[in-house]
Each structure stands twice: as structure tokens, then as C-alpha cells.
């Protein structure tokens, strides 16, 4: 039984891209056929996402994280591409986004925050240095939570205070970042001292692909019923997501070259610049006032575009950064 379970996990890991696409397809069908399940599934988003981030953090030993902070060139490149280059690219597109405020808020939320979960998977598939990227994850999370309110204020101006409240940001940081990270480090400490802890940690790490699939399915299924009459508004922002992926491939390569990074690290920088944190910012979008409810669907639309884009990235980035 254990061997069959292990074999299933290995097969899912080998075919994880197909698993993620299938999960989104099932989520779309579920949302369309059973729209009444949407509110319940929406309540499940945060718990599933918290579990996913816990497993993600578990793969970064605390000691290795401290050592990774000494890799200043990679970290500087990651911070530069995400918090200097990306805002400039978004600023260039912002004037052309649909006029609807909810659509603009949703697009800003998702485009200004770097991904911290499946970017590691796709970067590794393309030969990127996913261990460096994984170790940089907590730093990227903290930086985006601190800078996102600043960026939103710069883009939206004084009206921001009437749109976004600080409470959901604080709750998201505590429940989706601080708590999973602390629990992961506690389990690491237990695993270092006891065989039972090591077995528990090993078992937890095997759930990465199923948890990612469950998260994507839950997110898509919970948001599809909300589209309704707003489908055209959401569709209007899709070309900008595609354009963002195209531009950031070359921008990421330029940043990696600026910091003189090796091939694996350079590919990781391309991926971190292009992938966005749709799953973590979704709870922030869900906490917006009812007048901005479409923002959550705009965030989910980015996930759908990006996962398809990552399939292309896995093939194209090794050619772009040979």
C-alpha cells in the first residue's frame, strides 16, 4: 500500500503540469455546473492555501535560509526585477487597462506581487535554480506585503483609503505567511531531533503537488459562479496578462545579465519576474467591498493565463537563457 502511494506521488510529480491544468479544468466545470457550491469553496481557499505554503516553506531549512541571505547578487536581482522593474512595466500598462475600478484594483493586486509557490516548480522544470528561489521565498513574501500598500497608493492615489483596508493585509500576512512559516520551522526542528519528526516532514513534503492541484481547483470553482455579467470586464484584462508574460521574459533576462548570474540563477530570475502571487493575494481581493467583487475574478483570470504561460516558459526560457 505504501509503495503504491509512493508511486502515485512520483507519477503526479512527473506530470504535475498536466495535473494542474486538469485541476483548473475540473474547477471550471464544477463552478459552472454547481454554482451553489461557490460560497463554501471560497471559505476553503485560505485553509488549503495555508497548507500549501506550509509545505512550500518546509522545503527550506531555516539554516539554509540564513545562508541564502548571503547570496546577495541573486537576492538583489530578485528584488530588483520584482519591485523595481515590474512596477515600471505595470505603470506602462496601467493607463490602457479597462476603466472599471474593480478590474484595475484586481490587476494591480496580482501583477505587483511575485509568486511564491508554483514558480519554484516551473523554474525547476526549466533548469532554474529552484533551491535559491525557494530560499528567497520568505523575503519576497515579506517585501511584497510591505510594499503592496505603497504601490497601490501610488497607482490609485488618495482614493485608496476608500477601497482597501489594512486589516485583510495584516490577517493575510499572519495566517498565510507567518503561521505556516513558523509551523514549518517547528517541524524542521522536530525532524532534526526525532525519527518520528523526520517521517512526518517527509510525508508532508509529498503532498506538494496534490495541495497545489486542490488549491487551483478550489480557487477556480469558487470564482467561476461570480463571473456572470462581468465576464467581458474580466476578459478585457487578459491581453494585458499575456503581454506582461512576454515583456517580463526579456526584462528578467536583462536583470540577470546585469547582476552577472549563472544560467540556473538567471532562469530563476526570469521566472520570479514573470509569475505573480495570485493565490496569496486572492484573500485580499475577496475582502474588498461588494462594489469591487469583480477584482477576485480578475485575480483568478491571471492564474489561468499564467499557468498556460508557464507551460510555454518551460520550453522557451532554456532557449532564451541557454
C-alpha positions as CSV (number, residue, x, y, z in Angstrom):
1,X,0.0,0.0,0.0
2,X,2.8,2.4,0.9
3,X,4.7,1.6,-2.3
4,X,1.5,2.2,-4.4
5,X,1.1,5.6,-2.6
6,X,4.7,6.5,-3.2
7,X,4.4,5.5,-6.9
8,X,1.3,7.7,-7.2
9,X,3.1,10.7,-5.7
10,X,6.0,10.2,-8.1
11,X,3.7,10.0,-11.1
12,X,1.9,13.1,-10.0
13,X,5.3,14.9,-9.6
14,X,6.4,13.8,-13.1
15,X,3.2,15.0,-14.7
16,X,2.5,17.9,-12.4
17,X,1.8,20.5,-15.2
18,X,-0.9,18.2,-16.6
19,X,-2.3,17.7,-13.1
20,X,-2.5,21.5,-12.5
21,X,-4.2,22.1,-15.9
22,X,-6.7,19.2,-15.2
23,X,-7.4,20.7,-11.7
24,X,-8.3,24.0,-13.2
25,X,-10.5,22.4,-15.8
26,X,-12.3,20.4,-13.2
27,X,-12.7,23.6,-11.1
28,X,-14.2,25.4,-14.1
29,X,-16.7,22.6,-14.7
30,X,-17.6,22.4,-11.0
31,X,-18.1,26.1,-10.8
32,X,-20.3,26.1,-13.9
33,X,-22.4,23.0,-13.0
34,X,-22.7,23.6,-9.3
35,X,-22.6,27.4,-8.7
36,X,-24.3,26.9,-5.3
37,X,-21.0,25.4,-4.0
38,X,-19.1,28.6,-4.7
39,X,-19.5,30.2,-1.2
40,X,-18.5,27.1,0.6
41,X,-15.4,26.6,-1.7
42,X,-14.5,30.2,-1.2
43,X,-14.3,29.5,2.6
44,X,-11.9,26.7,1.9
45,X,-9.4,28.8,-0.1
46,X,-7.4,30.1,2.8
47,X,-7.0,26.8,4.7
48,X,-5.9,25.0,1.5
49,X,-3.6,27.8,0.6
50,X,-2.1,27.9,4.1
51,X,-1.4,24.2,3.9
52,X,0.3,24.7,0.5
53,X,2.5,27.4,1.8
54,X,3.4,25.4,4.9
55,X,4.7,22.6,2.7
56,X,6.5,25.1,0.5
57,X,8.3,26.6,3.5
58,X,9.0,23.1,4.9
59,X,11.4,22.6,1.9
60,X,13.6,25.5,3.0
61,X,15.7,24.6,6.1
62,X,16.0,27.5,8.4
63,X,19.8,27.3,8.4
64,X,19.8,27.2,4.6
65,X,17.6,30.3,4.5
66,X,20.1,32.2,6.6
67,X,22.9,31.1,4.4
68,X,20.9,32.1,1.3
69,X,20.6,35.6,2.5
70,X,24.4,35.9,2.0
71,X,23.8,35.2,-1.8
72,X,23.4,39.0,-2.2
73,X,23.6,39.0,-6.0
74,X,20.7,36.6,-6.5
75,X,18.6,38.3,-3.9
76,X,19.4,41.7,-5.2
77,X,18.4,40.6,-8.7
78,X,15.2,39.0,-7.4
79,X,14.2,42.2,-5.5
80,X,15.2,44.4,-8.5
81,X,13.1,42.5,-11.0
82,X,10.1,42.3,-8.8
83,X,10.0,45.6,-7.0
84,X,11.7,48.0,-9.5
85,X,11.2,46.5,-13.0
86,X,7.7,45.0,-12.6
87,X,6.1,48.3,-11.2
88,X,7.5,50.2,-14.2
89,X,6.0,47.6,-16.6
90,X,2.7,47.8,-14.8
91,X,2.8,51.6,-14.8
92,X,3.3,51.5,-18.6
93,X,0.2,49.3,-19.0
94,X,-2.0,50.9,-16.3
95,X,-3.3,53.8,-18.5
96,X,-4.6,51.2,-21.0
97,X,-6.4,48.9,-18.6
98,X,-10.2,48.9,-18.6
99,X,-11.7,51.9,-16.8
100,X,-13.6,49.8,-14.3
101,X,-12.1,50.4,-10.8
102,X,-12.6,46.8,-9.7
103,X,-10.7,45.5,-12.7
104,X,-7.9,47.9,-12.1
105,X,-7.6,47.1,-8.4
106,X,-7.6,43.3,-9.2
107,X,-5.0,43.7,-11.9
108,X,-2.7,45.8,-9.6
109,X,-3.1,43.4,-6.7
110,X,-2.0,40.4,-8.7
111,X,0.6,42.0,-11.0
112,X,2.6,43.8,-8.3
113,X,3.2,40.7,-6.1
114,X,5.7,38.0,-7.0
115,X,4.7,34.3,-6.9
116,X,6.0,32.1,-4.0
117,X,4.5,28.7,-4.7
118,X,4.3,27.1,-8.2
119,X,7.0,29.4,-9.6
120,X,9.5,27.0,-7.8
121,X,8.1,24.0,-9.7
122,X,8.1,25.6,-13.1
123,X,11.5,27.2,-12.6
124,X,12.9,23.8,-11.7
125,X,11.4,22.2,-14.8
126,X,13.2,24.8,-16.9
127,X,16.5,24.2,-15.3
128,X,16.3,27.2,-13.0
129,X,17.9,27.3,-9.5
130,X,14.7,26.5,-7.7
131,X,16.6,26.0,-4.3
132,X,17.8,29.6,-4.4
133,X,14.3,30.7,-5.4
134,X,12.8,28.6,-2.6
135,X,15.1,30.1,0.0
136,X,14.3,33.6,-1.2
137,X,10.5,33.0,-0.8
138,X,10.1,34.4,2.7
139,X,12.0,37.5,1.8
140,X,9.8,38.1,-1.3
141,X,6.7,37.5,0.8
142,X,7.6,40.0,3.4
143,X,8.7,42.6,0.9
144,X,5.5,42.4,-1.2
145,X,3.3,42.7,1.9
146,X,5.2,45.8,3.0
147,X,5.4,47.4,-0.5
148,X,2.0,46.5,-1.9
149,X,0.1,49.2,0.1
150,X,2.7,51.7,-1.1
151,X,2.4,50.7,-4.7
152,X,-1.4,50.7,-4.5
153,X,-1.3,54.3,-3.1
154,X,1.0,55.4,-5.9
155,X,-1.3,54.0,-8.6
156,X,-4.7,54.7,-7.0
157,X,-3.9,57.9,-5.1
158,X,-5.9,59.1,-2.1
159,X,-9.0,57.1,-3.1
160,X,-7.1,54.0,-1.9
161,X,-8.3,54.5,1.6
162,X,-11.9,54.2,0.5
163,X,-11.1,51.0,-1.3
164,X,-8.6,48.9,0.6
165,X,-8.5,48.4,4.3
166,X,-5.3,47.4,6.2
167,X,-7.0,44.6,8.2
168,X,-7.1,42.0,5.5
169,X,-3.5,42.6,4.6
170,X,-2.5,42.0,8.2
171,X,-4.6,38.9,8.6
172,X,-3.3,37.5,5.3
173,X,0.3,38.0,6.4
174,X,-0.3,36.3,9.8
175,X,-2.4,33.4,8.5
176,X,-0.8,32.7,5.1
177,X,2.8,33.7,5.8
178,X,3.8,34.0,9.5
179,X,1.9,31.0,10.8
180,X,2.8,28.5,8.0
181,X,6.5,29.6,8.2
182,X,6.6,29.2,12.0
183,X,4.9,25.8,11.8
184,X,7.3,24.6,9.1
185,X,10.4,25.6,11.2
186,X,8.9,23.9,14.2
187,X,8.5,20.7,12.2
188,X,12.1,21.1,10.9
189,X,13.4,21.3,14.5
190,X,11.4,18.2,15.5
191,X,12.7,16.3,12.4
192,X,16.3,17.2,13.3
193,X,15.9,15.6,16.7
194,X,13.5,12.7,16.3
195,X,12.9,10.0,13.7
196,X,9.2,10.5,14.1
197,X,9.6,14.1,13.2
198,X,11.7,13.2,10.1
199,X,8.9,10.8,9.0
200,X,6.3,13.5,9.5
201,X,8.3,16.0,7.5
202,X,9.0,13.6,4.6
203,X,5.3,12.7,4.5
204,X,4.3,16.4,4.4
205,X,6.6,17.2,1.5
206,X,5.0,14.5,-0.7
207,X,1.7,16.5,-0.6
208,X,3.0,19.5,-2.6
209,X,1.5,18.5,-5.9
210,X,-1.9,17.4,-4.6
211,X,-2.2,20.5,-2.4
212,X,-1.3,22.7,-5.4
213,X,-4.0,20.9,-7.5
214,X,-6.5,21.2,-4.7
215,X,-5.8,24.9,-4.4
216,X,-6.2,25.6,-8.1
217,X,-9.4,23.6,-8.3
218,X,-10.9,25.3,-5.2
219,X,-9.9,28.8,-6.4
220,X,-11.3,28.4,-9.9
221,X,-14.5,26.6,-8.8
222,X,-15.3,29.3,-6.2
223,X,-14.9,32.2,-8.6
224,X,-16.5,30.9,-11.8
225,X,-20.0,31.4,-10.5
226,X,-19.2,35.0,-9.7
227,X,-18.4,35.9,-13.3
228,X,-21.9,36.4,-14.5
229,X,-22.3,39.7,-16.3
230,X,-18.7,40.7,-15.5
231,X,-17.2,38.2,-17.9
232,X,-16.5,40.8,-20.6
233,X,-14.8,43.1,-18.0
234,X,-12.5,40.2,-16.9
235,X,-11.8,39.2,-20.5
236,X,-10.7,42.7,-21.2
237,X,-7.7,42.4,-18.9
238,X,-6.5,39.0,-20.2
239,X,-4.4,40.5,-23.1
240,X,-2.5,42.6,-20.6
241,X,-1.6,39.4,-18.6
242,X,-0.3,37.9,-21.9
243,X,1.7,41.0,-22.7
244,X,3.1,41.0,-19.2
245,X,4.4,37.5,-19.6
246,X,6.0,38.4,-22.9
247,X,7.7,41.5,-21.6
248,X,9.0,40.1,-18.4
249,X,10.8,37.2,-20.1
250,X,13.2,39.7,-21.7
251,X,13.2,42.0,-18.7
252,X,14.1,39.2,-16.4
253,X,16.9,38.1,-18.7
254,X,18.3,41.7,-18.8
255,X,18.2,41.9,-14.9
256,X,20.0,38.5,-14.6
257,X,22.7,39.7,-17.1
258,X,23.0,43.0,-15.2
259,X,23.9,41.0,-12.0
260,X,26.1,38.6,-13.9
261,X,24.2,35.5,-12.7
262,X,24.9,31.9,-13.9
263,X,22.5,30.0,-16.1
264,X,20.4,28.4,-13.4
265,X,20.1,31.5,-11.3
266,X,19.3,33.6,-14.4
267,X,16.4,31.3,-15.4
268,X,15.1,31.5,-11.8
269,X,15.1,35.3,-12.1
270,X,13.2,35.2,-15.3
271,X,10.5,33.0,-13.7
272,X,10.2,35.1,-10.5
273,X,9.8,38.3,-12.5
274,X,7.1,36.8,-14.7
275,X,5.0,34.7,-12.2
276,X,2.6,36.5,-9.9
277,X,1.2,35.8,-6.5
278,X,-2.5,35.3,-7.5
279,X,-3.2,32.6,-4.9
280,X,-1.9,34.6,-1.9
281,X,-3.5,37.9,-2.9
282,X,-6.8,36.3,-3.7
283,X,-7.9,36.6,0.0
284,X,-7.1,40.3,-0.2
285,X,-9.4,40.6,-3.3
286,X,-12.1,38.6,-1.6
287,X,-12.0,41.0,1.4
288,X,-12.7,44.1,-0.8
289,X,-16.1,45.8,-0.6
290,X,-19.0,44.3,-2.7
291,X,-18.7,47.1,-5.2
292,X,-15.3,45.7,-6.1
293,X,-16.2,42.0,-6.1
294,X,-15.1,41.6,-9.7
295,X,-11.5,42.1,-8.5
296,X,-11.3,38.5,-7.3
297,X,-12.3,37.1,-10.7
298,X,-9.7,39.4,-12.3
299,X,-7.1,37.8,-10.0
300,X,-8.2,34.3,-10.8
301,X,-8.1,35.1,-14.6
302,X,-4.4,35.9,-14.2
303,X,-3.9,32.4,-12.7
304,X,-5.5,30.7,-15.7
305,X,-3.4,32.8,-18.1
306,X,-0.2,32.3,-16.2
307,X,-0.4,28.5,-15.8
308,X,-0.8,28.2,-19.5
309,X,2.1,30.7,-20.0
310,X,4.3,28.7,-17.7
311,X,3.9,25.7,-20.0
312,X,5.4,27.8,-22.7
313,X,8.0,29.3,-20.4
314,X,9.3,25.8,-19.5
315,X,10.1,25.2,-23.2
316,X,11.2,28.7,-24.2
317,X,13.3,30.0,-21.2
318,X,16.1,27.4,-21.7
319,X,16.4,28.8,-25.2
320,X,16.2,32.4,-24.0
321,X,18.9,31.8,-21.4
322,X,20.9,28.9,-22.9
